[in-house]
Amino acid sequence: NEYLYGIIIKDINDTWKLDSFMTGDQILEKYTVNSGQLPESSRQSPAFKRKMMKLMMTENLIETANWCNVKGNTGFQTVLGVQQSNIFKICHQRFLEHCKKSFNEQSLPQFRILVQHDDNHWIEWIKIIHVQSQNIYV
């Protein structure tokens, strides 16, 4: 249960890169930097802990979401090596009904993902929605 620290170095092209992971004892031995000088774990920060708490999905969340800005991942199926999209059409109100029903269904997973875009990263929550009329999960 020791913390691991990422050791970042500059390469010959003046680019920063992750060189290795080390424990506090290994850093002390190699760089003579004691553990009191090392940074606190980012996982102990209040912001990280808040993001990791289970998201409470309520009807209010569904009703107030700007669904025009929500991007969906329809995925794909491979049939004989050919990708086929899983695209379906559903009216807005019907989709909200499926969302509300799925949010209350504990057997449908809800999980966190780490999203990285350029130099930014953040945690997002994913909830699987069962669209019963199409017999699919999104």
FENMOCOR-V236008 format. One record per pair of residues at least 24 apart in sequence whose C-alpha atoms are under 7 Angstrom apart, sorted by sequence separation. I is the first residue (numbers start at 1). J is the second residue. If there is no record, write none. Layout:
# FENMOCOR-V236008
{{I;J} {I;J}}
This chain:
# FENMOCOR-V236008
{{102;129} {102;130} {99;129} {98;129} {98;130} {98;131} {62;96} {59;100} {57;103} {51;123}}
